[in-house]
Amino acid sequence: MKKRRSFTPEFKTQVVLELLREEKELNQLATEHEIAPNMLRNWKKEFLANASNAFSNKKDVAFEEKKIAYENKVESLYKTIGQLTVHVDWLKKKSEQALGSGWEERTGYKDRF
């Protein structure tokens, strides 16, 4: 059984560009690269169908969406840090009220941070 070959997008692009230059015929290129002519036709058709994507701003939109998501995540994390800071301060105050002054040394709290 013959192993199925796979081709990188870069290789496909290179071969299709050679085909578009029309310096060699489709059958000649297919023979040189040991590729079926129908496969080259399909690659060319797909390449031409997607050529307009090279000039679209979809990349910019996707980047902006990722940037906004990242900024929202950072904002959420800062909010969480603020809430935890308030909680720690409250716990320190309540610990002093319950355990008296010097509670930090007795419990080893200062040694941990």
Beta strands, then each sheet from edge to edge (+ up, - down):
end
